Amino acid sequence: MKFYFCETCGKRVTEDDMAAGEARDKKLKGVFCKNCSVGVMTMEMAALTDLPKTDLPAPPPVRVSTASGSKLSPPHLAAAKSSSRSHPKPADGSLARGPQADRPGEKRNPYVLALFGGAAALLVAVAALLLSGSAPKKDVARNEPKTEPAPKPPEAAPALPPAATTEQKPEQKTEAADPKPSAEKTAAHELSPKEAYEQRVKAGLLKPEAPPDAHPPPPPAEARPPADAGDAGPSITADFEGAFDARWKIEGAEVSEEQAHGGKKSLKLAEGQSAALSLGAKNDQPVRVTMWIYDNGKKLGAGVSATGPGWGVKTGAGDTFCLRTCWRPYLGGDAGYVWFNTGENKWFTPHLAKVPRKEGWNEWVFDFTDPKAPKIACGGIKVSNLTEKFVPAGAVAVCLIGGQTSTGPLYVDDIRVEYPKK
C-alpha cells in the first residue's frame, strides 16, 4: 500500500484514505489531508491531440437560366426549352407542377430538375446576401447619432480655469493674513519658535496638533531601518496596543482582547493565518528575540495527529526555525513542544524539544548574539535535542503561524528584538 505525507501538516495518509475521501491528491501541488486540502487548487494539464483534417463537401453547382446571363451547354439548353414549353410558368411566378408531371410511368428530365434546383439555390443565396448586406448599414446609421455627442466634453474644459482661480483665492487671502511681528517687538528680540508657532496657528497656517518646536524631533528608534549583519541596530518592540509597525506582514491575523500579557491586547492567529516582522536585512542578524506565547493547555490524547501553532524566526537562507505544539502517535504532544526547520524537510520532520508544556503565558528566547553558540529557551529551560546543522545562527524576521482549528488559536504579545551593544 502506498502512503504519503500531507504537504501542510505532515499527516501520514494512505491510498485507502484518498479513496475514502480523508485525503486529496492535488497533482502538482502534492497530497493533502482532508482539512489541509481546502482551498488548494489542483494543477493538471491535459494532453494535446491533433484533430484530423476534414474536407468540406464541395457546394452543388449552381445553374441559372439564360435570362440571368449564364451560358448553358446545347443539351441543357434544349432541355430547358422543352421543359418551358411543356410546363408554362404561372402568372404568380410559382413553379407549379403541370398535369403531365403527375402521370404515372412518365420519366422526369434530370436536367430540368437540376436547372430548377440551381435557380432556387441562387435566389436563396441572393436574398441572404441582400439581407446580410443591409443589416450593417442600418446598424451603422442607427449608431451614427450616438457617436456625435463624443466631442462635447472638451466644451466643458474652459470651466476649469475659474475653478482653479477660486481655489487659489483662499491661499492668497491666507498669505495676506499671515501676521508679521511688530517693529517694536522685532527690535526688542526675535520671536521664539514657540511664539512663531502660536501666531501661525492663530492665522490658520498650522494645525494645533503640529509640534511647537521649529525643529521637530528625530523619528523614534522603531522607524529607523536596522543595521546590516554585525552592526548594532535599534531595538524593535511590539505590544499590539496600537497600530502595526510598517515592517509587519499580516495575513489574516488580527489584534484581540481575548488574551493579553502586558496590556489589554495581543496578536491572535487561527488556522491558515500568519504574521512576520521583518528586521530589514538580507543577512542573518545577531539579534536576541523574546516573545510571550500563550499555551491554551489543549490535550488531544495519545495516537492523534495534529499540528498546532508555531512561533520562531526566519533566516537569510529563507528557512524557518519554529517551535510548535504538535501531536503525532510517536510524540507526546500533550506534554511537550517540538521544533522544526523547513530547511530539513519542510514541515514533515518534527523533533522533540524536551521542554515541558505549561499552560498560560510563557517567555520564549531566541538568542543569536553569539552566532557560534545560539541559545533557545522557554522559561529558562533550554531547548535540547537540537541538530547543530539546522539551528540558525541569526535571523532576518520573526515568524508566527496559526495551527489547526482543533489545537486552538495562537496568542502572542510583547515581542522585543534587541541588537548587541558594541
C-alpha positions as CSV (number, residue, x, y, z in Angstrom):
1,M,0.0,0.0,0.0
2,K,1.4,3.4,-0.9
3,F,1.4,6.2,1.7
4,Y,2.2,9.9,1.6
5,F,2.6,12.8,4.0
6,C,0.4,15.9,4.0
7,E,2.2,18.9,2.3
8,T,0.9,21.2,5.0
9,C,0.7,19.4,8.4
10,G,2.8,16.4,7.7
11,K,0.0,13.9,8.5
12,R,0.5,10.4,7.1
13,V,-2.1,9.4,4.6
14,T,-2.6,6.2,2.5
15,E,-4.3,5.2,-0.7
16,D,-7.2,4.0,1.4
17,D,-7.5,7.5,2.9
18,M,-7.7,9.1,-0.5
19,A,-10.3,6.5,-1.6
20,A,-12.4,7.2,1.5
21,G,-12.2,11.0,1.0
22,E,-10.0,11.6,4.0
23,A,-7.1,12.9,1.8
24,R,-6.8,14.6,-1.6
25,D,-4.3,14.2,-4.4
26,K,-3.7,17.8,-5.7
27,K,-1.4,16.6,-8.6
28,L,1.5,19.0,-9.0
29,K,0.6,20.6,-5.6
30,G,1.1,17.3,-3.8
31,V,-1.0,15.2,-1.4
32,F,-3.0,16.9,1.4
33,C,-5.2,15.6,4.2
34,K,-8.9,16.4,4.2
35,N,-8.5,19.5,6.4
36,C,-5.5,21.0,4.6
37,S,-6.8,20.3,1.1
38,V,-9.4,23.1,1.4
39,G,-8.5,26.0,-0.9
40,V,-5.7,24.1,-2.6
41,M,-6.3,24.1,-6.4
42,T,-5.5,21.1,-8.4
43,M,-3.0,21.7,-11.2
44,E,-3.2,19.3,-14.1
45,M,-2.7,19.8,-17.9
46,A,-4.5,17.7,-20.4
47,A,-2.5,16.2,-23.3
48,L,-2.8,17.9,-26.7
49,T,-4.3,15.9,-29.5
50,D,-4.2,16.5,-33.3
51,L,-7.6,16.7,-34.8
52,P,-7.9,15.1,-38.2
53,K,-8.4,17.5,-41.1
54,T,-11.8,17.2,-42.6
55,D,-12.5,18.5,-46.1
56,L,-15.8,20.3,-46.5
57,P,-18.0,18.9,-49.2
58,A,-18.0,20.9,-52.4
59,P,-21.1,23.1,-52.9
60,P,-23.5,21.9,-55.5
61,P,-23.2,23.5,-58.9
62,V,-25.4,26.5,-59.4
63,R,-27.2,26.6,-62.7
64,V,-29.3,29.6,-63.8
65,S,-31.4,30.3,-66.8
66,T,-30.1,32.1,-69.9
67,A,-32.1,35.2,-68.7
68,S,-29.6,35.8,-65.9
69,G,-26.7,35.9,-68.2
70,S,-25.2,32.4,-67.7
71,K,-24.4,30.1,-70.6
72,L,-25.7,26.6,-70.8
73,S,-24.5,23.7,-73.0
74,P,-26.6,22.9,-76.0
75,P,-28.1,19.7,-74.5
76,H,-29.0,21.6,-71.3
77,L,-30.4,24.5,-73.2
78,A,-32.6,22.2,-75.3
79,A,-33.8,20.5,-72.1
80,A,-34.6,23.8,-70.6
81,K,-36.5,25.0,-73.7
82,S,-38.5,21.8,-73.9
83,S,-39.3,22.0,-70.2
84,S,-40.5,25.6,-70.5
85,R,-42.8,24.6,-73.4
86,S,-44.3,21.6,-71.6
87,H,-44.7,23.4,-68.3
88,P,-45.7,27.0,-68.7
89,K,-44.9,29.3,-65.8
90,P,-48.0,30.5,-63.9
91,A,-48.7,34.2,-63.6
92,D,-47.9,34.4,-59.9
93,G,-44.3,33.3,-60.5
94,S,-44.5,30.0,-58.6
95,L,-43.2,26.8,-60.1
96,A,-46.5,24.8,-60.5
97,R,-46.5,21.2,-61.5
98,G,-48.3,20.5,-64.7
99,P,-50.7,17.7,-65.2
100,Q,-48.1,15.8,-67.2
101,A,-45.7,15.7,-64.1
102,D,-48.2,13.6,-62.2
103,R,-48.8,11.0,-64.9
104,P,-47.5,7.6,-63.8
105,G,-44.8,6.0,-65.8
106,E,-43.5,9.3,-67.3
107,K,-39.8,10.0,-66.7
108,R,-38.8,13.4,-65.4
109,N,-35.9,15.1,-67.2
110,P,-33.0,15.3,-64.7
111,Y,-31.6,18.4,-66.4
112,V,-34.8,20.3,-65.8
113,L,-34.8,19.3,-62.1
114,A,-31.2,20.4,-61.8
115,L,-32.0,23.7,-63.5
116,F,-34.9,24.5,-61.2
117,G,-32.9,23.5,-58.1
118,G,-29.9,25.7,-59.1
119,A,-32.2,28.6,-59.7
120,A,-33.8,28.2,-56.3
121,A,-30.4,28.0,-54.6
122,L,-29.3,31.1,-56.4
123,L,-32.4,33.0,-55.3
124,V,-31.9,32.0,-51.7
125,A,-28.2,33.0,-51.8
126,V,-29.0,36.4,-53.3
127,A,-31.8,37.0,-50.7
128,A,-29.4,36.1,-47.9
129,L,-26.7,38.4,-49.3
130,L,-29.1,41.3,-49.6
131,L,-30.4,40.8,-46.0
132,S,-26.9,40.4,-44.5
133,G,-25.6,43.4,-46.5
134,S,-28.4,45.7,-45.5
135,A,-28.3,44.9,-41.8
136,P,-24.9,46.5,-41.0
137,K,-25.9,49.7,-42.9
138,K,-28.9,50.0,-40.6
139,D,-26.8,49.4,-37.5
140,V,-24.2,52.0,-38.7
141,A,-26.9,54.5,-39.4
142,R,-28.5,53.8,-36.1
143,N,-25.2,54.2,-34.2
144,E,-24.1,57.3,-36.0
145,P,-26.2,59.7,-33.9
146,K,-24.7,58.1,-30.7
147,T,-21.2,59.0,-31.6
148,E,-21.9,62.6,-32.3
149,P,-22.1,63.7,-28.5
150,A,-18.4,62.4,-28.0
151,P,-16.8,65.8,-28.9
152,K,-18.9,67.6,-26.2
153,P,-16.5,67.0,-23.2
154,P,-13.9,69.5,-24.5
155,E,-16.6,72.2,-24.4
156,A,-16.7,71.9,-20.5
157,A,-12.9,72.3,-20.3
158,P,-12.9,76.1,-20.3
159,A,-14.8,75.9,-17.0
160,L,-11.7,74.6,-15.2
161,P,-9.7,77.9,-15.0
162,P,-12.4,79.7,-12.9
163,A,-12.4,76.7,-10.5
164,A,-8.6,76.9,-10.2
165,T,-8.9,80.6,-9.6
166,T,-11.4,80.2,-6.8
167,E,-9.2,77.6,-5.2
168,Q,-6.2,79.9,-5.3
169,K,-8.1,82.8,-3.7
170,P,-8.1,81.3,-0.1
171,E,-4.4,80.8,-0.3
172,Q,-3.8,84.4,-1.4
173,K,-6.0,85.6,1.5
174,T,-4.2,83.3,3.9
175,E,-0.8,84.6,2.8
176,A,-2.0,88.2,3.2
177,A,-3.4,87.4,6.7
178,D,-0.1,86.0,7.8
179,P,0.7,88.1,10.9
180,K,4.0,89.8,10.9
181,P,5.7,90.8,14.2
182,S,5.5,94.4,15.0
183,A,8.6,96.6,14.5
184,E,8.9,97.2,18.3
185,K,8.8,93.5,19.2
186,T,11.2,92.6,16.5
187,A,13.6,95.3,17.6
188,A,13.4,94.1,21.2
189,H,14.1,90.4,20.5
190,E,13.4,87.8,17.8
191,L,10.4,85.6,18.1
192,S,11.0,82.2,19.8
193,P,9.9,79.1,17.9
194,K,7.0,78.7,20.3
195,E,5.8,82.2,19.7
196,A,6.1,81.9,16.0
197,Y,4.2,78.6,16.1
198,E,1.3,80.1,18.2
199,Q,1.0,83.0,15.7
200,R,0.9,80.7,12.7
201,V,-1.7,78.5,14.4
202,K,-3.9,81.6,15.1
203,A,-3.6,82.5,11.4
204,G,-4.7,79.1,10.3
205,L,-1.4,78.2,8.7
206,L,-0.7,75.2,11.0
207,K,-2.8,72.7,12.7
208,P,-2.9,72.8,16.6
209,E,-1.5,69.3,16.8
210,A,1.7,70.3,15.0
211,P,4.8,70.3,17.2
212,P,5.6,73.8,18.6
213,D,9.3,73.4,18.0
214,A,10.8,74.9,14.9
215,H,13.0,71.8,14.6
216,P,10.9,68.6,15.0
217,P,12.5,65.7,17.0
218,P,14.0,62.8,15.1
219,P,11.8,59.8,14.3
220,P,11.6,57.2,17.0
221,A,14.0,54.3,17.0
222,E,11.4,51.8,15.7
223,A,11.0,53.8,12.5
224,R,14.7,53.6,11.6
225,P,15.9,50.7,9.5
226,P,18.1,48.3,11.4
227,A,21.8,48.0,10.6
228,D,23.2,45.2,8.5
229,A,24.6,42.0,10.0
230,G,27.2,42.5,12.6
231,D,26.3,46.1,13.4
232,A,24.3,47.2,16.4
233,G,20.8,48.3,15.4
234,P,17.9,49.8,17.3
235,S,15.5,47.7,19.4
236,I,12.1,46.8,18.0
237,T,9.1,46.2,20.2
238,A,5.5,45.1,19.5
239,D,2.9,45.1,22.2
240,F,-0.1,45.3,19.8
241,E,-1.7,48.1,21.8
242,G,-1.5,50.5,18.8
243,A,-1.1,50.4,15.1
244,F,1.2,47.9,13.4
245,D,4.7,48.8,12.5
246,A,5.3,49.2,8.8
247,R,7.6,46.2,8.8
248,W,4.8,43.7,9.7
249,K,3.3,41.5,7.0
250,I,-0.1,40.3,8.3
251,E,-2.0,37.6,6.5
252,G,-5.3,37.1,8.3
253,A,-4.1,37.6,11.9
254,E,-5.8,40.3,14.0
255,V,-5.4,42.1,17.3
256,S,-7.6,40.5,20.0
257,E,-8.6,41.3,23.6
258,E,-9.3,37.7,24.5
259,Q,-5.8,37.2,26.0
260,A,-3.1,39.7,26.9
261,H,0.2,39.6,28.7
262,G,1.3,43.2,29.3
263,G,-1.6,45.4,28.3
264,K,-5.1,44.7,27.1
265,K,-4.4,43.2,23.6
266,S,-2.4,40.5,21.9
267,L,-2.0,39.2,18.3
268,K,-4.3,36.3,17.6
269,L,-3.7,33.7,14.8
270,A,-6.1,31.0,13.7
271,E,-5.7,28.2,11.1
272,G,-4.3,29.4,7.8
273,Q,-3.2,32.7,9.2
274,S,0.4,34.0,9.6
275,A,2.4,37.1,10.5
276,A,6.0,38.2,10.0
277,L,8.1,41.1,11.4
278,S,10.9,41.9,9.0
279,L,14.2,43.1,10.5
280,G,15.0,44.9,7.3
281,A,18.2,43.0,6.4
282,K,19.1,40.2,3.9
283,N,21.8,38.7,6.1
284,D,21.3,36.9,9.4
285,Q,21.2,39.4,12.2
286,P,22.9,38.7,15.6
287,V,19.8,39.6,17.5
288,R,18.1,38.5,20.7
289,V,14.4,37.9,20.2
290,T,12.0,37.5,23.1
291,M,8.2,36.9,22.8
292,W,5.4,35.8,25.1
293,I,3.4,32.9,23.9
294,Y,0.1,31.8,25.4
295,D,-0.3,28.0,25.9
296,N,-4.0,27.1,26.0
297,G,-3.3,23.7,27.6
298,K,-5.0,21.8,24.8
299,K,-4.9,18.0,25.3
300,L,-5.7,15.7,22.3
301,G,-4.7,12.4,23.8
302,A,-2.4,9.6,22.5
303,G,-2.4,8.3,18.9
304,V,-3.8,11.6,17.5
305,S,-2.1,13.5,14.7
306,A,-2.4,17.3,14.6
307,T,-0.2,20.3,14.1
308,G,-0.6,23.3,16.4
309,P,0.5,26.9,16.1
310,G,4.2,27.9,15.7
311,W,6.5,30.7,16.6
312,G,10.1,31.3,15.6
313,V,12.4,33.1,13.2
314,K,13.3,33.2,9.5
315,T,16.9,33.0,8.3
316,G,18.7,34.8,5.5
317,A,18.7,31.5,3.6
318,G,14.9,31.5,3.5
319,D,14.4,28.7,6.1
320,T,12.0,28.9,9.1
321,F,13.1,27.7,12.5
322,C,10.0,27.2,14.6
323,L,8.7,25.8,17.9
324,R,5.2,24.3,17.8
325,T,2.7,22.3,19.7
326,C,2.4,19.1,17.7
327,W,0.7,15.7,18.1
328,R,1.9,12.5,16.4
329,P,1.4,8.9,17.5
330,Y,5.1,8.8,18.3
331,L,5.2,12.2,20.0
332,G,3.8,13.4,23.3
333,G,2.0,16.5,22.1
334,D,0.1,16.8,25.4
335,A,3.2,17.0,27.4
336,G,5.9,18.9,25.4
337,Y,6.8,21.0,22.4
338,V,8.6,20.2,19.2
339,W,10.9,22.1,16.9
340,F,11.0,22.3,13.0
341,N,13.4,23.6,10.5
342,T,11.9,23.9,7.0
343,G,15.4,23.6,5.5
344,E,15.5,20.0,6.7
345,N,12.3,18.6,5.2
346,K,9.8,21.4,5.0
347,W,7.2,20.7,7.8
348,F,7.4,16.9,7.7
349,T,10.0,16.3,10.4
350,P,9.2,17.3,14.0
351,H,11.8,16.9,16.7
352,L,11.2,16.7,20.4
353,A,12.3,20.0,22.1
354,K,12.4,18.4,25.6
355,V,10.7,21.4,27.1
356,P,7.5,20.6,29.1
357,R,4.3,22.4,28.2
358,K,3.0,24.9,30.8
359,E,-0.5,26.4,30.5
360,G,-0.6,30.2,30.3
361,W,1.9,32.8,29.2
362,N,5.5,31.6,28.6
363,E,8.5,33.6,27.6
364,W,10.5,32.3,24.7
365,V,14.0,33.5,23.9
366,F,15.9,33.1,20.6
367,D,19.4,34.5,21.4
368,F,21.8,34.8,18.5
369,T,24.1,37.5,20.0
370,D,26.8,34.8,19.8
371,P,26.3,33.2,16.4
372,K,28.7,30.4,17.3
373,A,26.6,29.5,20.3
374,P,22.9,30.2,19.8
375,K,20.6,29.8,22.8
376,I,16.9,28.9,22.5
377,A,14.9,28.5,25.8
378,C,11.4,28.7,27.3
379,G,11.1,30.0,30.9
380,G,14.8,29.4,31.5
381,I,14.7,25.8,30.2
382,K,16.9,25.3,27.1
383,V,15.6,23.5,24.0
384,S,17.7,20.4,23.7
385,N,17.8,17.6,21.2
386,L,18.9,20.1,18.6
387,T,20.6,19.2,15.4
388,E,23.5,21.7,15.0
389,K,23.1,21.7,11.2
390,F,19.6,23.0,11.5
391,V,20.0,25.5,14.3
392,P,20.1,29.1,12.9
393,A,23.0,31.5,13.7
394,G,20.9,34.6,13.3
395,A,17.6,35.9,11.9
396,V,16.1,38.3,9.4
397,A,12.5,38.1,10.6
398,V,10.1,37.0,13.3
399,C,7.6,34.4,12.1
400,L,4.2,33.4,13.6
401,I,1.9,30.6,12.2
402,G,-1.6,29.6,13.1
403,G,-2.3,25.9,13.8
404,Q,-5.2,23.6,13.0
405,T,-8.5,24.6,14.5
406,S,-8.6,21.5,16.8
407,T,-5.4,22.8,18.5
408,G,-6.7,26.2,19.3
409,P,-5.6,29.7,18.3
410,L,-2.1,31.3,18.9
411,Y,-1.8,34.4,21.1
412,V,1.5,36.4,21.0
413,D,2.4,39.5,23.0
414,D,5.3,41.8,23.9
415,I,7.8,40.9,21.2
416,R,11.2,42.5,21.5
417,V,14.1,42.4,19.1
418,E,17.5,43.6,20.5
419,Y,20.8,44.1,18.8
420,P,24.1,43.5,20.7
421,K,25.8,46.6,22.1
422,K,29.2,47.5,20.9
